Amino acid sequence: MAIRIAREEWRLWLRSKVVVAAALIIAVLLAATSVLTINRIADEQVQRMEQQVAAEETFFAQPDRHPHRMVHYGHYAFRPPPPLAVFEPGVDAVTGQSIFLEGHRQNSAMFADTKAGADLGGFAALTPASLYQLLLPLLLIVLGHAMFLRERESGTLAVLLAQGSSGTKLALGKATALLSVIAIFMIPLIVVAAYSVTLGESVLAAASLVAGYFLYLCIWGAIVLAASILIRQRAISLGALVFVWLFAALIVPRVAINASSAAIDAPGKIESDLVMLAEQRKLGDGHNAADPAFEQLQAQVLEQYDVETIEELPINWRGVVATYSEAELTNLLNRFAENRMALEAGQSRLFDLFGLASPTIAIASSSRMLAGTDLATHHRFLRESENLRFDFVQALNQAHATDLDYALDMNRNNDAASAEAARINAESWQVLDEFRFQPDSAVDRLGRARLPLGILLLWLAIASSFVVWAARKVRV
């Protein structure tokens, strides 16, 4: 009977020009957006990997220089999009994809897609994930808001009930029809997920993403079916469901963002930099080896090597100061960076809890986490690029201390010959490590997504229970 009822629903849908037009529009949007996103992400993947290799080759190809010149010459770290970014770009559009690494500074990530495409407005954020989160629930509303109402209006509900069909059986048939629609529209996502696997994505992560969106659409299907059972007028049913969609998909996310920002106040970059600069001044100037801040260090080094003056040291005092200063400064920079990231992570966790009020928030959060395009992944990129920066800067500072004579270093500005003498061999630039940023393992991503996926399961259980309760109370 369920299949017979579902078949009848399909027959009615196919006769409706509005329903067919809506389904075709969404199908075309999904296909076009998927193809465009796949092409864009593929281009970005290639470009960023090529830029990373080119940055390393350029660094290694530098001629003999003063080591501190190379500290300021710097290097770039790029974050290529993970395979599932072809479906869910996540926070990549606003966080920046590359960082310039240099001594004495922790620069921000640059070249966010949102800034580059500001003139496109909202269309810059049109992705397959956003279509699944926003438009497919609307299609289910259009298809299902009058499923039971149609039976009441045509008088067939009374006949069916009189013939022994229960409201539960009718609801099962209607649910089967909606599930078949959901299954059809899951095909593009399955294709994209399979394509991501060919790019190196884990089957577990891809399958989990598909399962999450299936749960999400089933939740909306249950909500639509429950409204169709309980509400006895088409206009009110459609209006109520559209209001629920507006509330869950647009209003609650905006409220969640504002509430998270208000509850956990993260100071802006200018404010943080001013406070950090005040702390930084207390550390001394690493470019000035005679800074009073390094008097205690000087005494310790002289005692260690059992000499009276820095000129007698077997190492370059300026390189020692540069190494010590960079370590102290990096500890300070990392402390501020970790504090900022902790506040951002707290805001993100609070935002995720609003999934209890909106399944759209829950699926959006789990989608980013499973795709490896969430805030935690961006923070890991910042930490790994900072480790790369610190390692090559300190290696150059160490070369400054051990490979360059102190007297030559002090006199390097006297003339061209002195500047030429105060250089070290270009082979020293090989201290730079290869940097290839990779997404977290599927198990780690699935672990991060436990909360929003659990919220989706809770939503599905509640919505399904509501449908069963309403179906048992079906009357003419």
C-alpha positions as CSV (number, residue, x, y, z in Angstrom):
1,M,0.0,0.0,0.0
2,A,2.9,2.4,0.9
3,I,4.3,2.0,-2.6
4,R,0.9,2.4,-4.2
5,I,0.3,5.7,-2.3
6,A,3.8,6.9,-3.2
7,R,3.2,6.1,-6.9
8,E,0.0,8.2,-6.8
9,E,1.9,11.1,-5.2
10,W,4.4,11.0,-8.0
11,R,1.6,10.9,-10.6
12,L,0.1,14.1,-9.1
13,W,3.5,15.8,-8.8
14,L,4.3,15.1,-12.4
15,R,1.0,16.6,-13.5
16,S,1.8,19.8,-11.6
17,K,3.8,22.3,-13.7
18,V,4.8,24.3,-10.6
19,V,6.3,21.3,-8.9
20,V,8.1,20.1,-12.1
21,A,9.4,23.6,-12.7
22,A,10.7,23.9,-9.2
23,A,12.4,20.5,-9.2
24,L,14.0,21.3,-12.6
25,I,15.3,24.7,-11.5
26,I,16.9,23.2,-8.4
27,A,18.3,20.2,-10.3
28,V,19.9,22.6,-12.9
29,L,21.3,24.8,-10.1
30,L,22.8,21.8,-8.4
31,A,24.4,20.5,-11.6
32,A,25.7,23.9,-12.6
33,T,27.0,24.8,-9.2
34,S,28.6,21.4,-8.7
35,V,30.5,21.6,-12.0
36,L,31.6,25.2,-11.4
37,T,32.7,24.5,-7.9
38,I,34.6,21.4,-8.9
39,N,36.4,23.3,-11.6
40,R,37.2,26.2,-9.3
41,I,38.5,24.0,-6.5
42,A,40.6,21.9,-9.0
43,D,42.2,25.1,-10.3
44,E,42.9,26.4,-6.8
45,Q,44.4,23.1,-5.8
46,V,46.8,23.1,-8.7
47,Q,47.7,26.8,-8.4
48,R,48.4,26.6,-4.7
49,M,50.6,23.5,-5.0
50,E,52.5,25.1,-7.8
51,Q,52.9,28.3,-5.8
52,Q,54.2,26.3,-2.8
53,V,56.8,24.5,-4.9
54,A,57.8,27.8,-6.6
55,A,58.2,29.6,-3.3
56,E,60.5,26.8,-2.0
57,E,62.5,26.8,-5.2
58,T,62.9,30.6,-5.1
59,F,64.0,30.5,-1.5
60,F,66.6,27.8,-2.2
61,A,67.9,29.6,-5.3
62,Q,68.9,32.8,-3.4
63,P,72.6,33.6,-3.7
64,D,75.1,34.0,-0.8
65,R,73.7,36.5,1.6
66,H,73.9,37.8,5.1
67,P,71.7,35.2,7.1
68,H,69.5,37.9,8.6
69,R,68.7,39.1,5.1
70,M,67.1,35.7,4.4
71,V,65.2,36.0,7.7
72,H,63.5,39.0,6.3
73,Y,63.3,37.7,2.7
74,G,60.8,35.2,4.1
75,H,58.8,32.4,2.6
76,Y,55.2,31.6,1.8
77,A,52.9,28.8,3.1
78,F,49.8,27.8,1.1
79,R,46.7,25.9,2.2
80,P,45.3,23.9,-0.7
81,P,41.6,23.0,-0.6
82,P,40.9,19.4,0.6
83,P,39.1,17.0,-1.8
84,L,35.6,17.5,-0.3
85,A,35.9,21.3,-0.7
86,V,34.4,20.6,-4.2
87,F,31.1,20.3,-2.3
88,E,31.7,22.3,0.9
89,P,34.3,25.1,0.7
90,G,33.5,26.0,4.3
91,V,35.4,28.8,6.0
92,D,38.0,28.9,3.2
93,A,36.2,31.8,1.5
94,V,36.8,34.1,4.5
95,T,40.0,32.9,6.2
96,G,42.6,33.4,3.6
97,Q,44.7,30.7,1.9
98,S,48.3,31.8,2.2
99,I,50.7,33.3,4.8
100,F,53.9,35.2,4.3
101,L,56.4,33.9,6.8
102,E,59.2,36.1,8.1
103,G,61.3,36.8,11.2
104,H,59.9,38.8,14.1
105,R,56.3,38.6,12.9
106,Q,53.2,36.4,12.7
107,N,51.3,37.6,9.6
108,S,47.6,37.0,9.0
109,A,46.4,34.6,6.3
110,M,45.8,36.5,3.0
111,F,43.7,36.4,-0.2
112,A,40.3,35.3,1.0
113,D,38.0,34.4,-1.8
114,T,35.2,36.5,-0.3
115,K,37.3,39.7,-0.6
116,A,38.3,38.8,-4.1
117,G,34.7,38.3,-5.2
118,A,33.1,41.1,-3.2
119,D,31.4,42.5,-6.3
120,L,29.5,39.3,-6.8
121,G,27.6,39.8,-3.6
122,G,25.7,36.7,-2.3
123,F,26.3,34.8,-5.4
124,A,30.0,34.4,-4.5
125,A,28.9,32.0,-1.7
126,L,26.7,29.8,-3.9
127,T,28.0,26.3,-3.4
128,P,26.5,22.8,-3.7
129,A,26.4,22.6,0.1
130,S,24.4,25.9,0.4
131,L,21.9,24.6,-2.1
132,Y,21.4,21.4,-0.2
133,Q,21.0,23.3,3.0
134,L,18.6,26.0,1.8
135,L,16.9,25.1,-1.5
136,L,16.1,21.4,-1.2
137,P,14.1,21.9,2.0
138,L,12.0,24.5,0.1
139,L,11.4,21.9,-2.7
140,L,10.2,19.4,-0.1
141,I,7.9,22.1,1.3
142,V,6.5,22.7,-2.2
143,L,6.0,19.0,-2.8
144,G,4.7,17.9,0.5
145,H,2.8,20.8,2.2
146,A,-0.6,19.5,0.9
147,M,-0.1,15.7,0.9
148,F,-2.8,14.9,3.4
149,L,-4.8,18.1,2.7
150,R,-5.3,16.9,-0.9
151,E,-6.9,13.7,0.4
152,R,-9.2,15.7,2.6
153,E,-10.2,18.1,-0.1
154,S,-10.9,15.4,-2.7
155,G,-12.8,13.3,-0.2
156,T,-10.5,10.2,-0.6
157,L,-9.3,10.4,3.0
158,A,-12.7,9.3,4.3
159,V,-12.9,6.5,1.8
160,L,-9.4,5.2,2.6
161,L,-10.1,5.3,6.3
162,A,-13.5,3.5,5.8
163,Q,-11.7,0.8,3.8
164,G,-9.5,0.0,6.8
165,S,-6.4,2.1,6.0
166,S,-5.0,3.8,9.0
167,G,-3.5,7.2,9.3
168,T,-0.1,5.5,10.0
169,K,-0.3,3.5,6.7
170,L,-1.2,6.6,4.8
171,A,1.7,8.6,6.4
172,L,4.0,5.7,5.5
173,G,3.0,6.0,1.9
174,K,3.4,9.7,1.8
175,A,6.8,9.4,3.6
176,T,7.9,6.9,1.0
177,A,7.1,9.4,-1.8
178,L,9.2,12.1,0.0
179,L,12.0,9.7,0.6
180,S,12.1,8.8,-3.1
181,V,12.5,12.5,-3.9
182,I,15.2,12.8,-1.3
183,A,17.0,9.7,-2.7
184,I,16.9,11.2,-6.2
185,F,18.4,14.5,-5.1
186,M,21.1,12.7,-3.1
187,I,22.5,11.4,-6.4
188,P,24.5,14.6,-7.3
189,L,26.0,14.6,-3.8
190,I,26.9,10.9,-4.1
191,V,28.6,11.6,-7.4
192,V,30.5,14.6,-6.0
193,A,31.5,12.6,-2.9
194,A,32.7,9.7,-5.2
195,Y,34.7,12.2,-7.2
196,S,36.4,13.5,-4.1
197,V,37.4,9.9,-3.3
198,T,39.2,9.8,-6.6
199,L,41.1,12.9,-5.5
200,G,42.3,11.2,-2.4
201,E,39.5,11.7,0.1
202,S,38.7,9.0,2.6
203,V,35.7,6.9,1.9
204,L,34.6,7.2,5.5
205,A,34.6,11.0,5.3
206,A,32.8,11.1,2.0
207,A,30.2,8.5,3.2
208,S,29.7,10.4,6.5
209,L,29.0,13.6,4.6
210,V,26.4,11.9,2.4
211,A,24.8,10.3,5.4
212,G,24.6,13.7,7.2
213,Y,22.8,15.4,4.4
214,F,20.4,12.4,4.0
215,L,19.6,12.8,7.7
216,Y,19.1,16.6,7.2
217,L,16.7,16.2,4.3
218,C,14.8,13.4,6.1
219,I,14.3,15.8,9.0
220,W,12.7,18.4,6.7
221,G,10.6,15.7,5.1
222,A,9.2,14.7,8.5
223,I,8.5,18.3,9.4
224,V,6.7,18.8,6.1
225,L,4.7,15.6,6.5
226,A,3.7,16.5,10.1
227,A,2.4,19.9,9.0
228,S,0.4,18.4,6.2
229,I,-1.3,16.0,8.6
230,L,-2.0,18.6,11.3
231,I,-3.0,21.7,9.3
232,R,-6.3,21.6,7.4
233,Q,-5.8,24.5,5.0
234,R,-3.3,24.7,2.2
235,A,-2.4,28.4,2.5
236,I,-1.8,28.0,6.3
237,S,0.2,24.8,5.8
238,L,2.4,26.4,3.1
239,G,2.8,29.7,5.1
240,A,3.7,27.9,8.3
241,L,6.3,25.7,6.6
242,V,7.9,28.7,4.9
243,F,8.0,30.5,8.2
244,V,9.7,27.5,9.8
245,W,12.2,27.4,6.9
246,L,12.9,31.2,7.2
247,F,13.3,30.8,11.0
248,A,15.6,27.7,10.8
249,A,17.6,28.5,7.7
250,L,18.0,32.3,8.0
251,I,16.9,33.8,11.3
252,V,18.5,31.4,13.8
253,P,21.9,31.3,12.1
254,R,22.1,35.1,12.2
255,V,21.0,35.1,15.8
256,A,23.5,32.4,16.6
257,I,26.4,34.4,15.1
258,N,25.5,37.6,17.0
259,A,24.9,35.7,20.3
260,S,28.2,33.8,20.0
261,S,30.1,37.0,19.3
262,A,28.4,38.8,22.2
263,A,28.8,35.9,24.7
264,I,32.5,35.4,23.9
265,D,34.1,38.7,23.1
266,A,37.2,38.3,20.9
267,P,39.1,41.5,20.6
268,G,39.8,42.8,17.1
269,K,43.2,42.6,15.4
270,I,44.1,46.3,16.1
271,E,43.3,46.1,19.8
272,S,45.2,42.8,20.1
273,D,48.2,44.2,18.3
274,L,48.4,47.3,20.5
275,V,48.4,45.2,23.6
276,M,51.0,42.8,22.1
277,L,53.3,45.6,21.0
278,A,53.3,47.0,24.6
279,E,54.5,43.5,25.8
280,Q,56.9,43.2,22.9
281,R,58.8,46.4,23.9
282,K,59.7,44.7,27.2
283,L,61.6,41.9,25.3
284,G,64.2,44.2,23.8
285,D,65.2,44.8,20.2
286,G,66.7,41.7,18.6
287,H,68.5,43.9,16.0
288,N,70.4,45.7,18.7
289,A,72.8,43.4,20.4
290,A,73.6,46.2,22.9
291,D,70.0,46.5,24.2
292,P,70.0,46.4,28.0
293,A,67.3,43.7,27.8
294,F,70.1,41.3,26.8
295,E,72.6,42.1,29.6
296,Q,71.7,39.0,31.6
297,L,72.0,36.8,28.5
298,Q,75.4,38.3,27.7
299,A,76.7,37.5,31.2
300,Q,75.4,33.9,30.9
301,V,77.1,33.4,27.5
302,L,80.4,34.9,28.6
303,E,80.4,32.7,31.7
304,Q,79.5,29.7,29.6
305,Y,82.5,30.2,27.2
306,D,84.8,31.5,30.0
307,V,85.7,34.8,28.2
308,E,85.7,38.4,29.2
309,T,84.2,40.2,26.1
310,I,81.9,39.3,23.3
311,E,84.7,39.8,20.8
312,E,86.4,36.8,22.4
313,L,83.4,34.5,21.9
314,P,83.9,31.6,19.4
315,I,80.4,32.4,18.1
316,N,78.8,35.5,16.8
317,W,77.1,37.4,19.6
318,R,74.7,39.1,17.2
319,G,73.5,35.7,16.1
320,V,73.1,34.6,19.7
321,V,70.9,37.7,20.4
322,A,68.9,37.1,17.3
323,T,68.2,33.5,18.3
324,Y,67.3,34.3,21.8
325,S,65.1,37.3,20.8
326,E,63.2,35.3,18.2
327,A,62.5,32.6,20.7
328,E,61.2,35.0,23.3
329,L,59.2,37.0,20.8
330,T,57.7,33.8,19.3
331,N,56.5,32.7,22.8
332,L,54.8,36.0,23.2
333,L,53.2,35.9,19.7
334,N,52.1,32.3,20.2
335,R,50.5,33.2,23.5
336,F,48.4,35.9,21.9
337,A,47.6,33.7,18.9
338,E,46.5,30.8,21.0
339,N,44.3,33.0,23.1
340,R,42.7,34.4,20.0
341,M,42.1,31.0,18.5
342,A,40.7,29.7,21.8
343,L,38.2,32.5,21.8
344,E,37.3,31.8,18.2
345,A,36.9,28.1,18.9
346,G,34.7,28.9,21.9
347,Q,32.5,31.1,19.6
348,S,32.3,28.2,17.1
349,R,31.3,25.7,19.8
350,L,28.6,28.0,21.1
351,F,27.3,28.5,17.5
352,D,27.2,24.7,17.0
353,L,24.9,24.4,20.1
354,F,22.3,26.5,18.3
355,G,21.8,23.4,16.1
356,L,19.3,22.4,18.8
357,A,17.2,25.3,17.5
358,S,17.9,24.8,13.8
359,P,18.9,21.6,11.9
360,T,20.4,23.9,9.2
361,I,23.1,25.0,11.7
362,A,23.7,21.4,12.6
363,I,24.2,20.2,9.0
364,A,26.3,23.3,8.1
365,S,28.7,22.6,11.1
366,S,29.0,18.9,10.4
367,S,29.4,19.5,6.7
368,R,32.4,21.8,7.3
369,M,34.0,19.5,9.8
370,L,33.6,16.4,7.6
371,A,34.9,18.2,4.6
372,G,37.9,19.5,6.5
373,T,37.1,23.1,5.8
374,D,36.1,24.1,9.3
375,L,37.7,26.6,11.7
376,A,39.7,23.9,13.5
377,T,41.4,23.0,10.2
378,H,42.3,26.7,9.6
379,H,43.7,27.0,13.1
380,R,45.9,23.9,12.5
381,F,47.2,25.5,9.3
382,L,48.1,28.6,11.3
383,R,50.0,26.5,13.8
384,E,51.8,24.4,11.3
385,S,52.8,27.4,9.2
386,E,54.1,29.1,12.4
387,N,56.2,26.0,13.2
388,L,57.6,26.2,9.7
389,R,58.4,29.9,10.2
390,F,60.0,29.5,13.5
391,D,62.2,26.5,12.4
392,F,63.7,28.1,9.4
393,V,64.2,31.5,11.1
394,Q,65.9,29.9,14.0
395,A,68.0,27.8,11.7
396,L,69.2,30.9,9.9
397,N,69.8,32.7,13.2
398,Q,71.9,29.7,14.3
399,A,73.9,30.0,11.1
400,H,74.3,33.7,11.9
401,A,75.8,32.7,15.2
402,T,78.1,29.9,14.0
403,D,79.0,30.6,10.4
404,L,79.6,34.3,10.3
405,D,82.5,36.0,12.1
406,Y,81.5,38.7,14.6
407,A,84.0,41.2,13.4
408,L,83.0,40.8,9.8
409,D,79.4,41.1,10.8
410,M,80.0,44.4,12.7
411,N,81.9,46.0,9.8
412,R,79.6,44.8,7.0
413,N,78.3,48.4,6.4
414,N,81.8,50.0,6.0
415,D,82.1,49.3,2.2
416,A,81.1,47.0,-0.6
417,A,84.0,44.6,0.2
418,S,83.0,44.3,3.8
419,A,79.3,43.7,2.8
420,E,80.5,40.9,0.5
421,A,82.6,39.4,3.3
422,A,79.6,39.3,5.7
423,R,77.8,36.6,3.8
424,I,77.4,32.9,4.2
425,N,77.1,30.1,1.7
426,A,73.8,29.7,-0.1
427,E,73.8,26.0,0.9
428,S,72.6,27.3,4.3
429,W,69.2,28.0,2.8
430,Q,68.5,24.3,2.6
431,V,67.3,24.5,6.3
432,L,63.8,25.3,4.9
433,D,61.5,22.3,5.3
434,E,59.1,21.2,2.6
435,F,55.5,22.3,3.5
436,R,52.5,20.3,2.3
437,F,49.4,20.9,4.3
438,Q,47.0,17.9,4.5
439,P,43.5,17.6,5.9
440,D,43.0,15.8,9.2
441,S,42.2,12.0,9.1
442,A,38.6,11.0,8.5
443,V,38.4,9.6,12.0
444,D,39.5,12.9,13.5
445,R,37.0,14.9,11.4
446,L,34.2,12.5,12.3
447,G,35.1,12.9,15.9
448,R,34.8,16.6,15.7
449,A,31.4,16.2,13.9
450,R,29.9,14.0,16.6
451,L,28.0,16.9,18.3
452,P,26.2,18.3,15.2
453,L,25.6,14.8,13.8
454,G,24.1,13.8,17.2
455,I,21.9,16.9,17.1
456,L,20.7,15.9,13.6
457,L,19.8,12.4,14.9
458,L,17.9,14.0,17.8
459,W,16.0,16.2,15.3
460,L,15.1,13.2,13.2
461,A,13.9,11.2,16.2
462,I,11.7,14.1,17.4
463,A,10.3,14.9,13.9
464,S,9.6,11.3,13.2
465,S,7.9,10.8,16.5
466,F,5.8,13.8,15.8
467,V,4.7,12.3,12.5
468,V,3.8,9.0,14.1
469,W,1.8,10.7,16.8
470,A,0.0,12.9,14.3
471,A,-0.7,10.0,11.9
472,R,-2.4,8.0,14.7
473,K,-4.8,10.9,15.3
474,V,-5.8,11.3,11.6
475,R,-9.5,11.9,11.3
476,V,-11.7,13.1,8.4
